[in-house]
Amino acid sequence: MKLILKKAMENLGEAGDVVEVKPGYGRNYLIPQGLAYEASEANVARLAEEQAKSEERVRRGFLEARRRAAQLEGQSFTFHVRAGEDGKLFGSVTSADIAERANQGGLDFELDRRTILLDEPLRALGVFTVPVHLHSEVDVELEVRLEREGS
């Protein structure tokens, strides 16, 4: 019996794979549990169409992320902050602060704070390189300068 898997199954295959199983296993377990459906000609054609659409969505997402990365490439953001004599800030600069500053800078898209990968907020004066994750294959780095207020 030929079935199309809805979910990845150990020892069978990944979601969307057409697999051959024994009729009892398919009829009594896979189909009733919602793990697979019958591989009729119409279902196979629908699966191929869905996969083509999915690949196109992924490709468009990648191209959009590359376009956004080109805009962010080489960007530098300076924050004038209050700091003590030892260079430690009174407060911190977070990913939300960086995203807000970037969005004020004339980008044609909204930079989400969740794409800015800060392990912890910045709490000292200096120059920091901050990674931004735009897509699974597209990362870019921003330069963030923290300078003492009034200098």
N, C-alpha and C positions, 0 to 999 in steps of 0.2 A: 504494500500500500504506500503510495507517495503522498507525503504531507509537506506543508510549508510551516516552518517553525515561527511562532510569534515571539518566543523568548529564547535566549541562549540556553541550551541544555548540555550538560556534561555528557560526553561520549556520543552525542548526536550531531551537534553543530551550533552555529550562531543564528540569531534572529534573521529571518528571511531566507535561510537555506532550504532547498528542496531535498528532503531525505526519504529514504526507503526504509519502512519499518514493517514489522509483522502486523497483519490486520487487527488482531486482538489488542495489541498494545496501542495502536492508533485509535481504534473505536472505543475502547474501554478506559483509556487513561489520558492520552494526549489531547484528544478533541474535547472530552467533557471537562477537563481541567483548564481549558482555554489556552493550552500551550502550543497548539497547532491547528491548522485547518486544511481541508482537502486541497490537493494540488490539481484542481481542474484547469482546463485551458484558460478559462476566464480569470481565475485566481492567479495563475502564473503570469498572464499578461498584465494584470493589475499590479502585481509585485514588481515586474520590470519597470512599469511606469512610475511607481512610487520610488524605486531606487534611483531612477534617472532624475526625478524631481529633487530627491534628497542630495544627490551628488551636485546638482546645480546650486542648491541652497548653500552647501558647504563651500563650493567654489566662489560664490558671490560673497559669502562671509569672509573668506580669506582675502579676496581682492579689496573689500571695504576696509579690513583691518590693515592691509598694507598701505592703502591711501591715507588712513588716519595716522599710521606710524610715520609716514613721510612728513606730515604736518607737525608732528611732535618731535621729530628728529632734531637734535641740537637746541631744543628749547631750554631756557634757563629761567628760573623763577627766584626772585630775591624777596626775602621776608625781613622786615625790620622789626626786631623783637626786643623786649626788655630782658636783660640778662645781668647776673651778678658779676662780681669782679673775677671770679674763677671761670667765667664763660658758660656757666650753666643757666639755662633759660628759666624765667619765672613763668612756668606753663610749658607748653610743647606745641610742635607743629605736627599735625596729623595728616593722614591721607585725604581726609575731607577738606582740610585747609588747602592742600596742594591742588586738589581737583577744582575747588572753587576759584583759585587764582588762575588755573589753566583755562577754565571756562570763561573768565573775564577777558582772556587774551586774544580773542578774535578767531577761535577755532570754529569750523562750520559743523561741529558735532559736539555733543555733551559728553565730557569725560566723566565716567562713573568712578567714584572713590574706591569701589571694590576692585577695579583693575589696577590700582596703584598698590604695589606689593611692599609695604613697609612692615618689617618684623615688629617694630615698636615705634612709637612716636619719636620725633627728633627733639632732643632736649639739650643740645649744646650748640654753640656758635661754630660755624665752619661751612665747608662745601661738601654736599652729599650727592651721591649718584643714586637715584631712586628708580627701580625697575617698574615698568608698566606692562602688564600682560593683556594684549588686545585680542589675541586669538591663540589657539593651541600651538600655532607655528609662528606667531608674530609677537615679538617683544621689542620694546624700545626703552631707552634710559633717558631720564630727565635729570638736569642738574638743578639742585636746590641749594641756594645760598642763604644762610642765616647770619645776619649782621646785627650788630648792636644798634638799638634805636638811638637816633640822633647822630650817627656817624656818617 
